[in-house]
Amino acid sequence: MNFYLPENLDLDSLIRNNPPNFRPFKRDKLRYILHLINAISLLNKDKLYDEYTYVNAKALQKVIQNYKKYLDYLINDLQIIECDGHYIPGEKSLGYKFIDKYLTSLISTEVQDYSLRKCLKVAKNRRESSLKELQFLTKYFDQSKLKIDLEIVNEFLQTELNLKLIYPHLRDLDFKTKKPKNPQTQYNHSKMSAERLSNGQYHLNRDENVYRFHSNLTNMRGMIRNAVTYDGQKLIAVDIKNSQPYLSTLLLTNTFWAIEKNEARINLPQSLSFYKPNLSLSSNNKRVLTISNIEISRKDSYIMIGEIPQLLIDKEFNAYINLVVNGQLYEFLQSNFQLQTGLNFVDRKEVKKAVFQVLFTDNRYIGQVSAKPKRIFKELFPEVYKVFSAIKREDKTLLPRLLQSIESYLMVNIIAKRISMEFPNAPIYTIHDSITTTAEYIDDVERIMSEELTKAIGYAPTLDRQYWDTANMDRYIAELHERARKVA
C-alpha cells in the first residue's frame, strides 16, 4: 500500500521542530491519517469536492487506538489540517481538510511500519473475503491484463491543469455547490486513481446501503478511463440512457408494489436495505421486478406499500413513460426549462443535473428560488411528481436509494451474473448503470442487457455504447484549447 501526501509537506522537519508529547507514537500512523484525508474521496468520487473529508472515528480507531491524540497533534501542534468541529451522532462524522498551504500536488510513498502494513492488509483481506460470491466480477481485476497508460494520462492531466489554472472559465461547475471545481483537486484525484490501478492496488467492495459494487473503475473519472485496456484490447461500455428516469417508470406500476407476505422482512431496523444477493437466481425466475426483491423496514413499508398503490389508481403516466422509453425526456425538459426560465441549458449534462434536482432533493426544496426546474416538472407531470414526493415524504434519500437498489440488483445480480454464466471468458466491469467489455463480446453484452432490462422494467431500454479510446482525451484537450483561444 502507498500513502498519498502533499508534495510540499516536510513531515520529518515538522516533527523534529514539534515533537509529540504522547506515547505510543508512530510516524506512519500520522501519515496514514493524512493519507485518508486525500484517499477517502478516491473511494467515493461523489465526495471529491466536499470542503471537508469526513473520517469515521470507529473505523479509524481499529487502526490507531489513540487516534484522537494524533488528530490533536496534527491540528494544534503541527498545524497541517483543520477540523470542522461538526459532529452528529449516527449521521455525520467530523470533517478534516488540509490548510491552504498543502493543497498541492500529491506524491506517493510506501507504508514502512510493519505492524501498520499488517493491520491494513488484514482489513483488505476481510473486505475481499466478503466478495467471494462476486468472483465473476472481481476476477477480471488482474494486474497482468488490466492496464492504464500512465504516460498518456500524466500528459493529459498536466495539460488540463495548466489550461484550467490559466483560464478559470474552463473549470467545471460542481453540481452541489454551484461553484467551479478546484482543478488541483481534480488533478490529484485522477493521478492517484490512475497510479493505483497501474500498481494493482485494487479497492473492491459492495456497500451495505444499496449494494452497489464499487471498484477502481467506478471511482475513476470517466475521461481517464479512456486510457484503460484489457489484455491489450480497447474497452467498450454499454450504458442505459436516462437510467434513473428509466428505472423510475417501474415505480409507476402496480406490479412493482406487490409484495409477498413475510413479516420477518418488515421487522428489519434499516430504513432500506438490499436483500442478500441471490446470485444463483436464473434469469427466467422473474418476468418483472417487484419490491419483493428489496427489504424494507416497518416504517418504510407503511409509507410505500400502503400509500403508493393508492396513488396509482386511475392515474395517467403515459406522457412521462413514453418520453423516457423513447429517450426523449431530457430533450423535452430542456425545451420547457429554457422556455419557462429563459436560461440556456447548454448541454445534456445541465438538463441531467436539473432532473436529479427533481428526483433527489427534499420535497420542501420546491419553494427555493433555484428550484424552478422542480416546479416546472411538477406542472408538466403532476401525477408522477405526487408518487415521487410520497416516496420521499419521510426521508428524502429513500427515492434515490430505491432507484440505486433496483439498478444494483439488475446490473450485478441479474445481468452481469448471466453474462458470466453464458460467456465465462468475457471480461466484464460494472460501472453502476453500465457494463464494459471488449469488442469480441460487446454485441452479446448489449443483447443480454436489453433482454433482462425489458423483462424487469416492462419496457425496452435505450442503450448507448461508449468507446474507451485515448482519442477522446485528445479531442477534449483540443476543445479546451479552442475555448481558451476564443476568450483570449
Phi, psi and omega in degrees: 000144178246150172262146175244116185230157178304136185293337182263011181271108177264082187295322181299317179295319179297319180292320178298319182282336181224070184297146181291149180253024179227159177221147359283151177228131175229129182304320183293332177290326174295316179295325180297316179298317179296320177299318181302321182299328175276320193278333183302322178292333177296326182274352176208090187292348174295339181261007188301322186255014170294144182296322181244154173260126184267118186253121180289119186295320181296318179294320181293323182293333177295334180262320183230104185297320180261043186300330182298323179292323177296317181295316178300320179297317180293324184278310190268322184267306181278336179053051177263324183233167176234156178242144180281346178066017184244110182231130177238112182308128177078355184235312187222129175277164174296144181255145180227150175210156175287147173293162187306326183304329186255016175273070185234187173296159184252152172238152183258132176225150183280151173289128184257327184288124185297313183296323178291318177302317181295316179299315181291326178292320177299316179297320179295316180295321179296318179295317182289329179294335178284354183252017183303321181284356175252025182299333178295344174258316187288334185295341181272001170273079186241115186300334182284342182241324180275113187234157172224138182277095184295326181298314179294317180298314182296320178295318179299311184295320180293319178296315180297316180299314181300316181296317183286335175286323181282321184241090184302334182291348179277350185289145179285151177267139176277130185297321185284315186267344184063020179247158178298141177288147178286115183296331178291320177296317178299317178298311182299314181298314183295318181294317181294317182293323178293317181294319180296320177295317181297325181274000181073022177271080185274136175241104184241131175199162175240118187291159185264008181264298180239009176062032171289142176269123182249143180210179175303326183284321180294329182264007178265141176302135185305319182297326182286334179299341179298341181264006182265138177226162176237119179053039179080001182255144175289155183249152180228132178256139173250117180239162180272118177290142181052046191301315181294312174299322179299312180294330182293339179297334178296327181287350181262011180245142178295329183297326181295324187275000176285122184236140177288146180287118181203095185300327182300326182291326185281344184271003181292145183283336183292152178284328174197120178218151186281145171303146173303125189307128175262086188281357176267003183297127177282149180293346182263000184291329181226142177268317180232135181291138177233170180292351175297341178280354185235132176281141177223154179279171177300318181301308182290330179296320179295319181294305190280309184292324183281315190269318188298311181305326179293326180290340184274346184295126176055031179256152184248115181242007189300321183300313180294311184298317181298319179296319181294309185296326180274003178070027184246003185299312184297321179294319178297314180292321179303315180298315181289322178299314182293321182294319187268339180254339184077000180273147179263109176277104193293330181207179183298327181299321180294321178293320179300320178297321179293322178295320177298326176299318180297313187284322197250348180274159179301147178303326182290344181294342186300338181276352181287152180301320183284357183267023180305315177302324179295318180292323179294317178300319180298321178292321182285321184227068186299321182288322177296317181299322179299318180295311181299319180294322180296321179295325183267003189303314182268339184206113184295340181275352187294319180295308178298323179293323178296315180294320179291326177295317178299313179302313182297315181301314183289312187289322183267301188292324185259299190287305181298321180297317180295318178301316182295329180283318183277332181226074187298342179262003181279118175290126181228138178229117177274135174232073180061270183259020179218161176230132183249140178206188179267168183301328182300327187247002189297320181297318180291321178298315180296320180297314181294320177301314181296317181296312185289322178293321178297317179296317186283318185269330181100352179224145178291137179280161168262117183254151184223138178262134176241117183270120178281114185206135181297343176298331177296324178291321178297317180295320180297316179295320178299321178294321177297316178300319180295317179295323178293320181295321182295322180284320180295000000 
